[in-house]
Amino acid sequence: MAVVTTTSFPEPEPPKKKTLRSYIWDTDSHLKSNAEKRLLLKLDLAILLTSCFGFLMKFLDQMNMTNAYISGMREDLSMLGNEYTYASTAYTVGYAVMQVPSTLIVQKVTPALWLGLMEVGWGVWTFAQAGMTSSTQLYVFRFLVGLFEASFSPVVLYVIGSWYTSKELAKRATLFQLSAPIGACFSGYLQAAVYSNLDGVNGLAGWRWLYIVCGVMTVPVGLATFIFFPNTPYKKKPWFLTEEENALAIARVQRQGIAAPAPITLGTFKRIFTRWRWYAFVAGYVLYGCSSMAGAFFGIWLKSEGFSVVQSNVIPTGTWIISGFCLLVWGYLSDITQSRFTWVFVPFILGLIPNGILAFWPASLALKEFAFLTVGVQLVPGVFFAWAHEVCRDDNEERAVVASSMNGMSYVILAWLPIIIFPQTMAPDFRYGFPTSFGLLIAAAFAVIVIQLLVKRDERRKAEAGPAAQLEEASGSEKKNSGEDVDGKVSSL
C-alpha cells in the first residue's frame, strides 16, 4: 500500500451567493475552490464516463436474452418448457458467485486491469451466443456472461464511494445506475432495428445478429476502462491527476472520514460480521432486489396479448424511460436533502401501487399496461448503495464487503426464486410471482425503517459518548489501517 501524505490547502473565501452549478449539480459547488472543481471534473470524466458506458454494455448484454427470446430464439432453440427461466438462473448463479470476491480482488489488483479484463471477457461470451444451437449451450454461455459481468457494479460503486463526499455521492452512484435502464431501453430499440434490417442476412436470424452486434460493441469499452478507470485515492495516483490534485483528493476523503485500506485478516471478517451493518443492509437490499422482477416480464405479456415482435420489444422501453427519470430524481433529492432513508423509503411506497395492480391482475388491459410501465418507480440502487457506503465509511473493508454482499446475496436468492414464482409455464399472469413481489416490497419498506433506527441509535450513542470515546475510536481505526489487530498483534493477508 502506498504511503499516504497530505498537503495543506488554504481555504478559499466562499462566494456569498450560490452559483447555477450549485443548483443543478453539487449543492456545495460555490464553496469549492477552482482546484477542487478541476479535480472533480477529471474524476467525473474518468469514473463516470467509463463506468456508465461499461454498465450500459453490461445491461444491454444482460437484457438481450429477453429480446432474443421474443424475437425467434424461443422457436429456434425449442424453448417450450422452462428453459428461459433456467437460462436466467444460470446467469444469476454466475453473477452471484463473483460479487464479494471481486471487491476483495481489487484490494490487491488495480480496478482498471480487473474490470477491463472482465468486460472484454463478457463481450466475447456475448458474441459467442450467436452460434448457439441448443438450450444447454445457452445455459453455459449465460453462466459465463454472468460470471464476467459480476465484478463491474460492486467494484465501480466501491471506487465511487472512495472518491466522493456525501454531497456528491448519491447522484453519481445514481448516474452510474442510470445506465441500466438506458441499456435496457436501447436493447429493445436495437433488437427491433436488428430484427427489421438484419433478419435473414447471411442466413442468420435477427436474434443471432443481436448477440453479434452487442459483443462487437462491448469489447472496445472494456479497453477504454483499462486505460481511464482509476484506483482508489489512498493507492497509486491516477495518471491523469497531478501530485497536488491527488493530495487534494486524499485530503477530501480524510475530511469525510473515509478510511484507508488495511490488510485483510481473519479479524477483518470477525469485525464485519459482529456488527449489525452487514446483516441489516444485506437483508434490506435482498428484499428490495427480489421485489423488483416484475418489469422483466412486460414483453412476454405483450406477446401473449397478440402484439407484434417489434411492439413487444419497443413498448417495454417505456418502463425503463420512466425508471431512469425516477432514478435521477431520487438521487438528486437524496444529495440535496442529505437524507438517504427518505429517498429509499418513499419510492418503495410509490412502488406498491403498480406491484399491487399486478398482484391482483385486473381484467383491464390498460391498467395492467400502466402497472408494467410504472413498476420501476421503486428502483433506488444508487441511493441505497450510497447509504451503505456512508454508514460504513469508517471501515474500508467493511464498506467493500457490505456493498458487494448486498448485490451478491440478492442474486443468490434470485438464482432460484424465479424458478418457483415466475416459471415460464405460468406466463403471462404469473399467479405466484406478482403477489410475491408485492409482499417482498412491503417487507423491504419495513427493513429500511429498521436500518434507519439502527443508524440513528449509533449516532445517538456516539454523541452521548463524547469526544474522549471518539478519540479512542479514531485511535483504533489508525491501528486497523496500519495492519494491527485490536489485541495488538500484527497480521497480514
N, C-alpha and C positions, 0 to 999 in steps of 0.2 A: 504494500500500500504506500502511496506517495506521501511524503512529509507535507503536512498542511501548514502553510504560512499565511498570515493575514496582513493586510495593508490597511492603514487608517486613511479614510477619505473625509475631507471636510464636508459637513452637512450644508447643502445649498440653501439659500434663502428661498423658501417656497413662495410661489406667487399667491396673491390674495384671492384670486378667483380661479375657479375650475376652468379648464380648457375643454373644448369639444371632445377631445380624446378621452377625458375623464368620464364623460357621459356615455360614450359609445364603446369604450374598451375597458381599461383598468380604471377603477374609481379613484385611485391614488396617483394617476399619471401626472397631475400637476405638482405633486410632491417629489417627483423623481428628477434626478439630475440628468443632463444630456448624456453623460457616460452610461448611466443605468438604462436609459431608453435605447441607446445603441446596443447595449448588451442584450436587452430583451428582444430587439428586432432580430439580431443574429440568432438567438436561441429559437425564436418562433419560426424563422425560416428553416433552420436546420432540423428542429424536432418536429414541428407541426407539419411542414410540407412533406417530409419523407414518411412520417408515420401515417398521415392522412391518406396519401397515395397508396401506401402499403396496406392499410386497413381496408381501403376501398377495394383493392385487388383481392384481399382475403375474403371479404364478404361477397364479392362478385363470384369468386370461386366456390364459396360455401353455398350460395343460393342457386348456382347454375344447375344443380341436380333437380330442383323443383321445376325450373323452367324446361329442362331437357325432358323430364318425366311427362309433362303435359304437352310436349311438342313432338312426341313419337317414340321416345325411349321405352316407354311402358310396353308398347306393342312390339318393338323390335327385339327387346330382351325378354319378352313373355313374362312381364311382371304382373301376374294376375292374382297373386295372393298378397302376402305381407312383405314382399321384397323391398318395397320403398321404405317401410318402417325399419327393416333390418339394415338397409344401407345407411339410413340416418343414424342408427345406433352404432354402426361400425365407425363412422366419422366421429361420433361423440366419444367413443371409447378412446380413440387415438388422441383426440383433443384433450380429454381429461388427464391422460397419463402424463403429459409433459408440462402441465401448468406450474406446479410448485417447483419441480426440478429446474425449470428454465430460469426462474428468478434467483436460484442458488448458483446456477452455472455462470450467470453474468456477474456474480461477485468475484469471479476469477477470470472469465473470458470477456473481452471487450463486447459490449452490446451490439455495436455495429457489425462486427465479424459474425457473431452468432445469428443475429436477425437476418443479415444478408444471405447467409448460407441456408437458413430455414426458408426464406422467401423464394430463392431460386429453386429449392427442393420442392416446395408445393406447386410452383409453376410447372415444373417438369411432370409431376404426377397428375396435375390437372390436364396437361396436354395429352398424357397417355390414355386418359379416359375416352378419347375419341376413337380408340381402336377396340373398345370392349365388345365382346360377343356373348357374354353371359352375366347373370346376376352375381355369380361367385366372384368374377373379376371386378365387378362394381364394388362389392364389399371390401375387397383387398385395397383397391385404389382409394376408396373413401376413407379407410382407416389411415392410409399413408398421408393423404392430404390433411386429415385432422391432426396427425402426429406432427407434421411440419408446421402447420398453421398455429399450433397451440402456444408457442412461445411469444407470438407477436403482441397480443393485447396485454398480458401481465408485465412483460418487460418494458413496453412503451409507457404504461401507466406508472411503473416504478421509477423510470427515468424522469417522467414529467413531474412526479411528486418529489423528486430530488432537487429540482432546479427552481421551482416557482413558489412564491409566497401565498398566503391564504387569500389575498385579494386577487390573485392571478390564476389560482389553480383550477377551480371548478369549470370555468368557461373553456380553458384549454383542454382539460380532460374531456369536456363535452364536445368541443370541436373535433377532437380525435374520434370520439364515439359517433359523431355525426356522419362520419364516412361510411358507417354501416348501413343506415337507411339509403344514403346516396348510392352505395354499391348495389343494394337490393333493388332500388328503383331502376338504376342503369341496367341491371341484369335483365329485367323484364323488357325494356326497350331494345336491348341488344339482341335478346333471343327473338323478339318479334322481327327485327330487321334481318337477322341471320336466316330465320325461317322463310321470310318472304323473298330474300335475294340469293341465298346460297343453297337452299334445299335442293338436293339432287346434283349439284355441281361436282364434277369429277366422281360421280357415283356415290357421294357421301350425303347422308341425311342431314337436315338442318341442325338437329341436336348435337351431332358429332362436330360440326363446324363451330358450334358454340364453345366446346371444350378447346378446340384448336386456337380460336381467337383469344380466349381467356388466358391460356398458357403462354401464348406469344406476348401478351400484354404484361404479364406478371414478372417475368424474368428480368427485364431492364429496370423495373422498380426495385427489385432486390439488389441489383448492382449499385443503384443510387443510394440505397440505405447503407451499404458498406462504406461508401465514401463520405457521407454527410452526417450520419447519426452520431451523436456524442456519447461519451462516457458520463458518469455521474460527477458532480463538482469536486468531490474530495479526491478523485483519482486523476488519471492522466489528463492534461489540459487538451481540450479540443483544438485542432489545427487552425480553426477559423477565429479563435479568440486570442487577443493579446495577453501578455502576462498581467497587465493591470486589470483587464476585463475579467480574467479568471479569478484574480484575487477579490475583485468586487463581487463576483458570483458566490464565492465562498463566504464572504462577509454577510451577504444577504441571507443565505441559508442558516448561518450560525445565529443571526438575529432571530430567525424563525424557530430556532430550537430543533432544526432537522439534524439528527445525529449522523456522525460519520460512520462508515463501515467498520466492523470489528471482526476478528477471527471467528469462524463458525465452530462451535464446540458442542458437546452434549449439553452443556449448561445453557447454550443458546436456546435449544428446544425446550429445556426444562423451564426457562424463563417465560417463553412464549405460551406454553401450554398450562402454566399455573396462573395465568391472568384470564380475565373474562373476555378480552377483546377478540381473540380468535373465535371463540365459541359463539358470541353474540353476532358478530359481523358475518361470519360464515352462515349461521342459521338464517339470519335475516335475508341475506342475498340469495341463498338457495331457494327459500320460499318465493322470493320475488322472481328469480330466474325461471323456476318451474311453472309460475303462473303466466308466463309471457309467451306461450307457444301458439296461441290461437291464430295469430296472423299468418302463420306459415301455411294454413290450410284454405286460405281465401281462393287461390287459383283452382284448387281441386273442387271446391264447392261451385265456383263459376262454371267449370267444365261440366259438372253434373247437371247444371241448370240449362245446358244447351248453348252456352256462349262459345264462340269460335276460339281456335288456338291463340290467335293474335289477341283477342279480347281477354282471354284468361291469363295472358302474360302481362298485358298492359294495365288493366284495371287495378290489380293489386298494388301497382306502384303508388296509387293514391294513399294507401296505408303508410307507406314509407315517407311520402312527402309530408303528411300530417305528423308522423312520428318525429321526423327531422326538425320540423318547426318547433314542436314541443320540447325536444331535447335542448335546442338552442335557448329557448325561453327559460327553462328550468335552470340551466347552467348560469346564465346571466343573472337571474334573480338570486341564485344562491350566493354568487360572489358579491352582488350589490348589498344584499341584506346580511351577509356573513352568517347565514343560517343554513346548514346542510339538512338538518332534520326536517324543517318545514317543506323544503322542495324535494324531499323524497316522499314524505307523508301525503302531501296534497295531490300529487299525480296518482298515487295509489288509490285515493278516494275517488278521483275522477275516473280511473280505470275500472271501477266497479260497475259503471253504467254499461259500457259495451260488453264486458265479460258477463254481466248479468243477463243481457239480452241473448247472448249465445248460449248461456247455460239453460235458459228456459225455451229457446228455439221457437220463437213465434212463427205463425204461418206467413206473416208479411215478408215478402221478398225485399222490399225497400228497407225495412227495419233491420234485417239481417245484414244487408249490404252496408248500412250505416254503422253497425257494430263492427264489422270487419275493417272498415275504413278508419275507425277511431280507436281501435283496440290498442294501438301503440302509444296512446297518450300517457300510459303508465311507465314508459321506458325512461329510466333515470340512471343509467350506468355511470355516467361521468360524475354526477353529484354523489352517488353512493360511494364510488371509489375515492373521490376527493375527501369525503367524510372519514373513511377508514385511514387514508394516508395522514390526515391531520391528527387524528386521535393517537396514531402510532408513531408520530414523527420523532419522538424522543428515543426511538429504538429502530435503527436501520434494518436489522434482520427481521424483527417482528413486522415492520411495515411491509417488507417484501413477501414474507410468508403469509401474512393475513390477507393481503390483496390477491395474491395468486391462488390462495386456498378458496377465497370467495368464488372466483370464477371456476376453479378446478372442481370443487365439490358440487357446484351446481351442474356441471357436465357429467359428473359421476352419477348423479341421480337421473339426469336426462338421458343417460346411456340405456336405461331400461324402462323408465317411466312411460315414454311414448308407446312402447310395445303393448303396454297394459291399457292405457287410457286413450291412445289415438291409433288403434290398429287400422290398417288400410281397409280392411273388410267392413269397418263401421262407418266409412265415409258416406255422405258428407256431413251428417249431423253429429257424429261422434258423441253418443249419449253418455259416455264415461268422461271424455276429455274436457269438454267445455265446462260442465259443472265442477269438475275437479280444479280447473284453472281458477274459477270464480272463488272457490273455497280457499285455495292457496294464497290468493291475493289478499283476502281478508286476514289470514294468518300473518302474512308479511307486514300488513299495516300494524298489527299488534306487536310484531317483533321489533319494528323500528321505534315504537314507543318505549319498549324495554331498553333498547340501546341508548336512547336519549336520556332515560332516567339514570342509567349507569354512568354515562358521560358526566351528567350534572352532579352525581354523587362524588365522582373523582375530583371534579373541580371544587366542590364544597370542602372536601377533606383536605385538599391541597391548600385552600385558602385558610382553613382553620389551623393547619399545622404551622403556618408562619414561615418566616424567612429561614430559620435555622434548619427546618426539615427540608426546605427546597435546596439549601446549600449542600446538605448531606446527599440528597438525590442527585445533584449535579456532580458531586464527587464520585458517586457510584457509577455514573454514566461515563466519567473520564476513565475510570478503571476498566470498564467494559470495552471502551473504544481503544484502549491500549492493549487489549488481549488478556486482561487479568480477570479471573472469575471473582465472584463475590467473596469467596473464602480466602482470597489472596493468592491462589495458585495460578500460575501462568500456563496456558494451554494453547494449542494451535489446531488448525484444521486437520 
